Amino acid sequence: MTRATLRPDLSILTMSGILDAKPRVGYFMTGKTKSTYISEAIKDMYVKDVMSVPVVLDESTTLYDAVVFMFVEDVGSIYITNDGLLTGVVSRKDLLKSAIGGADLHKVPIGVIMTRMPNVIYVTQKNSVLNAAIKIIEHEIDGLPVVEELDKGKKRLKVIGRISKTTITRLFVELGNDL
């Protein structure tokens, strides 16, 4: 083969980062693997790129309505708001404990059993997906609310999205299929 035949292929491999080129020396492998490309892609992705629509209820919603809503929406947790601001979160476990505990599901408001702020772990749109995944693993939770900070001093947070284990798993599968 001639040099002219190889140059376009070598330039593509150089642009993709698989090869590196030095003038008058030649081409050599950079040592990057498929997993290196996936880890670089994940580090460069932000929550705003992968977040989904939030599942939100008001504090005054009854436990029964919350249970029905959770199963209709097919989610593991619901973010609770008051006047549009994040006040807490309720998971399947929370609802199950209340139902087994004998609470009147038709009368008790969801605000009574929810995990309240500041104990709610959250991310912003500017956080990396890797950061969100680390928080999910460290705190052993199913997902995180994506919030917009309206007033940093008073921690007034508006829920604008969610990122879950499913979202992150779907992202890994897409990245794996792109290789």
C-alpha positions as CSV (number, residue, x, y, z in Angstrom):
1,M,0.0,0.0,0.0
2,T,1.0,3.5,-0.6
3,R,1.1,6.4,1.9
4,A,-1.7,8.1,0.1
5,T,-4.0,5.1,0.6
6,L,-3.3,5.0,4.4
7,R,-3.4,8.7,5.2
8,P,-7.2,9.2,5.4
9,D,-7.5,6.2,7.7
10,L,-4.7,7.3,9.9
11,S,-6.1,10.8,10.2
12,I,-9.5,9.4,11.3
13,L,-7.8,7.3,13.9
14,T,-5.8,10.3,15.0
15,M,-8.9,12.5,15.3
16,S,-10.7,9.8,17.3
17,G,-7.8,9.6,19.8
18,I,-6.8,6.0,19.1
19,L,-3.5,7.1,17.4
20,D,-1.2,10.0,18.0
21,A,1.1,11.4,15.3
22,K,4.4,13.1,15.5
23,P,6.0,14.8,12.5
24,R,8.9,12.9,11.0
25,V,8.5,10.1,13.6
26,G,5.2,8.4,12.7
27,Y,2.0,7.2,14.3
28,F,1.7,5.3,17.6
29,M,-1.1,4.0,19.8
30,T,-2.3,6.2,22.6
31,G,-3.3,3.3,24.8
32,K,-7.0,4.3,25.1
33,T,-9.5,1.5,25.4
34,K,-13.2,1.4,24.8
35,S,-13.8,1.8,28.6
36,T,-11.6,4.9,28.5
37,Y,-13.9,6.5,25.9
38,I,-17.0,5.6,28.0
39,S,-15.6,7.1,31.1
40,E,-14.6,10.3,29.3
41,A,-18.1,10.5,27.8
42,I,-19.7,10.1,31.2
43,K,-17.4,12.7,32.8
44,D,-18.4,15.2,30.1
45,M,-22.2,14.6,30.4
46,Y,-24.3,16.8,32.6
47,V,-27.6,16.1,34.4
48,K,-29.4,18.6,32.2
49,D,-28.6,16.3,29.2
50,V,-30.2,13.2,30.6
51,M,-32.8,14.2,33.3
52,S,-36.4,13.2,32.9
53,V,-39.7,14.8,33.9
54,P,-40.2,15.1,37.6
55,V,-43.0,13.3,39.4
56,V,-44.3,15.8,41.9
57,L,-47.2,16.0,44.4
58,D,-48.4,18.6,46.9
59,E,-47.9,18.0,50.6
60,S,-51.6,18.0,51.2
61,T,-52.2,14.9,48.9
62,T,-53.5,11.9,50.8
63,L,-51.5,8.7,51.1
64,Y,-54.0,6.8,49.1
65,D,-53.8,9.3,46.2
66,A,-50.0,9.1,46.4
67,V,-50.0,5.3,46.2
68,V,-52.3,5.4,43.1
69,F,-50.2,8.2,41.5
70,M,-47.0,6.3,42.1
71,F,-48.2,3.1,40.4
72,V,-49.8,5.0,37.5
73,E,-46.6,6.9,36.9
74,D,-44.5,3.8,37.5
75,V,-41.8,5.5,39.7
76,G,-40.0,4.6,42.9
77,S,-40.2,8.0,44.5
78,I,-42.3,11.1,44.4
79,Y,-41.0,14.6,45.1
80,I,-43.2,16.6,47.5
81,T,-43.7,20.3,47.1
82,N,-45.5,23.2,48.9
83,D,-46.1,26.3,46.8
84,G,-43.9,24.9,44.1
85,L,-40.9,24.5,46.3
86,L,-39.3,21.1,47.3
87,T,-40.1,20.1,50.8
88,G,-39.5,16.4,50.8
89,V,-39.6,13.0,49.1
90,V,-41.6,9.8,49.5
91,S,-40.5,6.4,48.4
92,R,-42.3,3.1,48.0
93,K,-40.9,2.0,51.3
94,D,-42.4,5.0,53.1
95,L,-45.8,4.3,51.6
96,L,-45.6,0.6,52.4
97,K,-44.6,1.3,56.1
98,S,-47.6,3.6,56.4
99,A,-50.0,1.1,54.9
100,I,-48.7,-1.7,57.1
101,G,-48.7,0.6,60.2
102,G,-52.4,1.0,60.0
103,A,-52.6,4.6,59.0
104,D,-55.9,5.8,57.3
105,L,-54.6,6.2,53.8
106,H,-57.7,8.3,52.8
107,K,-57.1,10.9,55.5
108,V,-53.4,11.2,56.3
109,P,-51.6,13.8,54.1
110,I,-48.3,12.7,52.4
111,G,-46.5,15.5,54.2
112,V,-46.7,13.5,57.5
113,I,-44.6,10.6,56.3
114,M,-42.2,12.2,53.8
115,T,-38.5,12.6,54.3
116,R,-38.2,16.4,54.9
117,M,-35.7,18.9,53.8
118,P,-32.7,19.3,54.5
119,N,-32.4,15.4,54.5
120,V,-33.3,15.2,50.8
121,I,-30.3,14.6,48.5
122,Y,-30.5,16.5,45.2
123,V,-28.5,17.7,42.2
124,T,-28.6,20.7,39.9
125,Q,-28.6,20.7,36.1
126,K,-24.9,21.7,36.2
127,N,-23.8,18.6,38.1
128,S,-22.2,15.8,36.1
129,V,-23.9,12.5,35.6
130,L,-21.0,10.9,37.4
131,N,-21.6,13.1,40.4
132,A,-25.3,12.1,40.4
133,A,-24.5,8.4,40.2
134,I,-22.0,8.7,43.1
135,K,-24.7,10.4,45.2
136,I,-27.2,7.6,44.3
137,I,-24.8,4.9,45.3
138,E,-23.5,6.6,48.5
139,H,-27.0,7.4,49.9
140,E,-28.5,4.1,48.6
141,I,-31.5,5.8,46.9
142,D,-33.4,5.1,43.7
143,G,-33.1,8.6,42.3
144,L,-32.5,12.3,42.8
145,P,-34.6,15.4,42.2
146,V,-33.0,17.9,39.8
147,V,-33.5,21.3,41.3
148,E,-33.1,25.0,40.5
149,E,-31.9,27.1,43.4
150,L,-34.1,30.1,43.7
151,D,-32.5,31.6,46.8
152,K,-29.2,30.1,47.9
153,G,-29.3,31.7,51.4
154,K,-32.7,30.1,52.3
155,K,-32.3,26.9,50.3
156,R,-35.5,27.5,48.3
157,L,-35.5,24.8,45.6
158,K,-37.8,24.3,42.7
159,V,-38.0,20.7,41.2
160,I,-37.3,20.8,37.5
161,G,-36.4,17.2,36.8
162,R,-35.3,13.8,38.1
163,I,-32.4,11.4,37.5
164,S,-32.7,7.8,38.5
165,K,-30.9,4.5,38.4
166,T,-32.9,3.7,35.3
167,T,-31.8,6.9,33.6
168,I,-28.1,6.2,34.3
169,T,-28.4,2.5,33.3
170,R,-30.1,3.6,30.0
171,L,-27.2,6.0,29.4
172,F,-24.6,3.3,30.0
173,V,-26.4,1.0,27.5
174,E,-26.5,3.8,24.9
175,L,-22.8,4.5,25.3
176,G,-22.0,0.8,25.1
177,N,-24.0,0.4,21.9
178,D,-22.3,3.4,20.3
179,L,-18.9,1.7,20.4
